[in-house]
Amino acid sequence: RFSPWKVFINTRVLVADPDATFNLNRISAIDLSDPANPSEAGEISLAGNIDQFFVLKENLLGFGSTYFGSGLNLQTYGTINLFSPTGSEQDVLLLGTDFPSYSTAASWDDQIAHVDASINRLFLPYTNYGFLDGIGFMTKQRLTLADVDTDRLEEEITFDFQEPVSRSLGFGENLALAFSNSYVYLLRKGEGRWRSTSLVGAILPQAVYELPDSIF
């Protein structure tokens, strides 16, 4: 596993500052094109925190959170940040804005999020929770599918599940599987609409692997 605080992309290393203040995270870019003379190549200040990096072809994704309000009105939203190869921020997608609190295991487990590089689609599981007006305390286990372009992020669909999703696999534009501790979900898009179907109810293994056709 790589460090969540630094990642190499082309001839640069991007380093997130884990000691940044509560609502600010700095990312520094270091140019390694001349290994004997590394140099600073700029710095980005973000309104939020980056917990994990993920390289997608020539771009970089960051998973984290950001905060709005203060005190009893403090709200935490999930964030997906898209960076260019030079380290500049291209776009940001907010997650779970209908709930006051957000968390995702992708912040510390680099196997939770899945990227289908063939179609540039990100699968990110997370949990929303908190007190809602007129309803009370609620928790939702969610999985967002987001399409990634060179300079933009677009939410394709967000599913709600009974249990936290621990792994997911994409199979082209219109088919995917999501795995929780007790269920396998078939995610299928037809006639322009996504649907989720529970396939299996069982105690599932902790690891799921996608194997190439060439081994069969």
Solvent accessible surface area in square Angstrom, and as a share of the most:
residue,aa,sasa,rsa
1,R,209,0.76
2,F,89,0.37
3,S,36,0.23
4,P,43,0.27
5,W,92,0.32
6,K,95,0.40
7,V,14,0.08
8,F,124,0.51
9,I,7,0.03
10,N,103,0.53
11,T,74,0.43
12,R,57,0.21
13,V,10,0.06
14,L,1,0.00
15,V,50,0.28
16,A,0,0.00
17,D,35,0.18
18,P,80,0.50
19,D,125,0.65
20,A,23,0.18
21,T,92,0.53
22,F,133,0.56
23,N,61,0.31
24,L,60,0.30
25,N,3,0.02
26,R,80,0.29
27,I,1,0.00
28,S,39,0.25
29,A,6,0.05
30,I,53,0.27
31,D,35,0.18
32,L,56,0.28
33,S,75,0.48
34,D,67,0.35
35,P,112,0.70
36,A,86,0.67
37,N,100,0.51
38,P,77,0.48
39,S,59,0.38
40,E,160,0.72
41,A,38,0.29
42,G,42,0.41
43,E,107,0.48
44,I,35,0.18
45,S,72,0.46
46,L,8,0.04
47,A,78,0.61
48,G,6,0.05
49,N,34,0.17
50,I,2,0.01
51,D,38,0.20
52,Q,9,0.04
53,F,0,0.00
54,F,52,0.22
55,V,59,0.34
56,L,8,0.04
57,K,125,0.53
58,E,100,0.45
59,N,14,0.07
60,L,0,0.00
61,L,0,0.00
62,G,0,0.00
63,F,2,0.01
64,G,1,0.01
65,S,14,0.09
66,T,9,0.05
67,Y,42,0.16
68,F,92,0.39
69,G,58,0.56
70,S,83,0.54
71,G,67,0.64
72,L,191,0.95
73,N,119,0.61
74,L,67,0.33
75,Q,62,0.27
76,T,25,0.14
77,Y,25,0.10
78,G,0,0.00
79,T,8,0.05
80,I,0,0.00
81,N,9,0.05
82,L,0,0.00
83,F,0,0.00
84,S,14,0.09
85,P,42,0.27
86,T,77,0.45
87,G,3,0.03
88,S,51,0.33
89,E,69,0.31
90,Q,67,0.30
91,D,43,0.22
92,V,68,0.39
93,L,28,0.14
94,L,71,0.35
95,L,3,0.02
96,G,8,0.08
97,T,71,0.41
98,D,84,0.44
99,F,5,0.02
100,P,30,0.19
101,S,27,0.17
102,Y,15,0.06
103,S,46,0.30
104,T,6,0.03
105,A,34,0.27
106,A,1,0.01
107,S,24,0.15
108,W,176,0.62
109,D,24,0.13
110,D,19,0.10
111,Q,95,0.42
112,I,12,0.06
113,A,8,0.07
114,H,37,0.16
115,V,16,0.09
116,D,15,0.08
117,A,46,0.36
118,S,94,0.61
119,I,44,0.22
120,N,42,0.22
121,R,8,0.03
122,L,0,0.00
123,F,3,0.01
124,L,0,0.00
125,P,5,0.03
126,Y,11,0.04
127,T,27,0.16
128,N,0,0.00
129,Y,80,0.30
130,G,7,0.06
131,F,156,0.65
132,L,39,0.19
133,D,148,0.77
134,G,92,0.88
135,I,116,0.59
136,G,29,0.27
137,F,116,0.48
138,M,60,0.27
139,T,66,0.38
140,K,61,0.26
141,Q,27,0.12
142,R,22,0.08
143,L,0,0.00
144,T,0,0.00
145,L,0,0.00
146,A,0,0.00
147,D,32,0.17
148,V,9,0.05
149,D,58,0.30
150,T,93,0.54
151,D,83,0.43
152,R,101,0.37
153,L,14,0.07
154,E,93,0.42
155,E,78,0.35
156,E,48,0.22
157,I,53,0.27
158,T,41,0.24
159,F,16,0.07
160,D,76,0.40
161,F,20,0.09
162,Q,141,0.63
163,E,43,0.19
164,P,77,0.48
165,V,9,0.05
166,S,37,0.24
167,R,48,0.17
168,S,5,0.03
169,L,22,0.11
170,G,7,0.07
171,F,87,0.36
172,G,34,0.32
173,E,97,0.43
174,N,76,0.39
175,L,59,0.29
176,A,1,0.00
177,L,39,0.20
178,A,0,0.00
179,F,26,0.11
180,S,3,0.02
181,N,94,0.48
182,S,28,0.18
183,Y,60,0.23
184,V,17,0.10
185,Y,14,0.05
186,L,31,0.15
187,L,0,0.00
188,R,130,0.48
189,K,59,0.25
190,G,29,0.28
191,E,175,0.79
192,G,66,0.64
193,R,154,0.56
194,W,23,0.08
195,R,118,0.43
196,S,52,0.33
197,T,72,0.42
198,S,61,0.39
199,L,94,0.47
200,V,68,0.39
201,G,61,0.59
202,A,44,0.34
203,I,160,0.81
204,L,32,0.16
205,P,100,0.63
206,Q,149,0.66
207,A,47,0.36
208,V,42,0.24
209,Y,169,0.64
210,E,102,0.46
211,L,98,0.49
212,P,80,0.50
213,D,125,0.65
214,S,101,0.65
215,I,102,0.52
216,F,183,0.76
